[in-house]
C-alpha cells in the first residue's frame, strides 16, 4: 500500500473515532457519487447530516520545516467535487435531512506521527466549510 493511501486510511480511522466519541453516528465511509468521493457521511448528536472531508499528513522533519498542514491539501477544485457529491447524496436521501437543520460539510485535519506510534498528534475540526 502506498504511504499516502496508508496515511489517508489511518486519518479516516482516527476521524471516525473522534466523531463517535462526540456522539455522532457514522453512516458511510468512502461513499462514491459518480466520480467523486465523500470520506465520511455522519449524523451529529443533534441530528444534522454532516459530510466530512478528512485531510491527514504524516509529521516529520520535511513537513515541519516547510510548514505544511493537512488543511493545505483542500483545494478549491477538491471542494467543488466534494460539494457536488454531497448535493447528489442529499438529493437522493431527503429522509436523512431535517428541514430545520439541513446538512453541512466539515473538514477534519489530522497530524499523524507515522514514524512514532502512528497516532494522531492533533485533530482540528472545521465546521460548515
PLY file of the C-alpha trace (Angstrom):
ply
format ascii 1.0
element vertex 129
property float x
property float y
property float z
element edge 128
property int vertex1
property int vertex2
end_header
0.00 0.00 0.00
1.34 3.44 -0.92
2.27 5.65 2.02
-0.26 8.33 1.07
-3.07 5.76 0.94
-1.93 4.31 4.27
-1.85 7.76 5.89
-5.27 8.57 4.43
-6.77 5.36 5.83
-5.22 5.97 9.26
-6.54 9.54 9.14
-10.07 8.39 8.30
-9.96 5.79 11.10
-8.87 8.48 13.58
-11.57 10.84 12.27
-14.27 8.20 12.76
-13.09 7.51 16.33
-13.12 11.25 17.03
-16.66 11.66 15.68
-18.04 8.62 17.53
-16.58 9.99 20.79
-18.54 13.19 20.08
-21.71 11.09 19.91
-22.04 11.07 16.13
-23.24 8.10 14.12
-21.19 7.07 11.08
-23.45 6.16 8.15
-20.89 5.54 5.40
-17.21 5.79 4.61
-15.65 6.42 1.20
-19.01 6.86 -0.49
-18.85 7.43 -4.24
-21.19 9.66 -6.21
-20.24 9.34 -9.85
-16.51 10.05 -9.92
-16.49 11.99 -6.65
-15.98 10.63 -3.13
-17.22 11.59 0.32
-14.83 10.43 3.06
-17.36 10.16 5.89
-21.13 10.60 6.00
-22.43 11.01 9.54
-25.27 12.22 11.72
-24.32 14.53 14.59
-25.75 14.03 18.05
-28.32 16.75 17.34
-29.47 15.08 14.11
-27.68 17.09 11.43
-26.47 15.22 8.33
-22.76 16.00 8.09
-20.35 15.16 5.30
-16.74 15.07 6.48
-13.67 15.55 4.35
-10.56 14.16 6.03
-7.09 15.52 5.31
-4.18 13.84 7.06
-0.42 14.34 6.86
2.42 12.46 8.46
4.50 14.53 10.82
8.16 14.63 10.01
11.12 16.90 9.54
10.12 17.66 5.94
6.60 18.82 6.73
7.55 20.77 9.81
10.37 22.59 8.06
8.13 23.55 5.13
5.24 24.49 7.41
2.73 22.29 5.59
-0.55 21.38 7.23
-3.24 18.90 6.16
-5.60 21.81 5.51
-3.31 22.93 2.69
-4.46 19.93 0.64
-8.08 21.10 0.41
-8.06 22.94 -2.89
-10.95 24.83 -4.43
-11.24 22.14 -7.13
-11.46 19.41 -4.48
-14.05 21.45 -2.58
-16.21 21.74 -5.72
-16.07 17.95 -6.19
-16.96 17.29 -2.55
-19.83 19.77 -2.67
-21.22 18.19 -5.84
-21.08 14.70 -4.32
-22.77 15.90 -1.12
-25.56 17.62 -3.05
-26.20 14.43 -5.04
-26.27 12.28 -1.89
-28.54 14.72 -0.03
-30.92 14.81 -3.00
-31.16 11.01 -3.01
-31.68 10.76 0.76
-34.07 13.51 1.90
-35.19 11.26 4.77
-31.83 11.93 6.46
-32.31 15.71 6.47
-34.47 17.59 8.96
-35.88 20.68 7.20
-34.99 22.95 10.13
-31.42 21.58 10.38
-30.27 20.93 6.80
-26.84 19.46 6.13
-23.27 20.68 6.08
-19.70 19.84 5.12
-16.96 19.71 7.77
-13.20 19.30 7.46
-11.14 17.15 9.82
-7.42 17.92 9.57
-5.19 15.37 11.26
-1.48 15.31 12.01
-0.17 11.73 12.29
3.12 10.61 13.80
3.68 7.74 11.36
7.29 7.16 12.48
6.34 7.05 16.14
3.21 5.43 17.46
1.04 6.06 14.40
-1.38 8.09 16.48
-2.86 11.49 15.86
-0.97 14.37 17.36
-3.69 16.86 16.60
-7.23 16.73 15.19
-8.66 20.05 14.02
-12.37 20.10 13.24
-13.64 22.88 10.99
-17.44 23.07 10.80
-19.50 24.16 7.84
-16.66 24.79 5.42
0 1
1 2
2 3
3 4
4 5
5 6
6 7
7 8
8 9
9 10
10 11
11 12
12 13
13 14
14 15
15 16
16 17
17 18
18 19
19 20
20 21
21 22
22 23
23 24
24 25
25 26
26 27
27 28
28 29
29 30
30 31
31 32
32 33
33 34
34 35
35 36
36 37
37 38
38 39
39 40
40 41
41 42
42 43
43 44
44 45
45 46
46 47
47 48
48 49
49 50
50 51
51 52
52 53
53 54
54 55
55 56
56 57
57 58
58 59
59 60
60 61
61 62
62 63
63 64
64 65
65 66
66 67
67 68
68 69
69 70
70 71
71 72
72 73
73 74
74 75
75 76
76 77
77 78
78 79
79 80
80 81
81 82
82 83
83 84
84 85
85 86
86 87
87 88
88 89
89 90
90 91
91 92
92 93
93 94
94 95
95 96
96 97
97 98
98 99
99 100
100 101
101 102
102 103
103 104
104 105
105 106
106 107
107 108
108 109
109 110
110 111
111 112
112 113
113 114
114 115
115 116
116 117
117 118
118 119
119 120
120 121
121 122
122 123
123 124
124 125
125 126
126 127
127 128
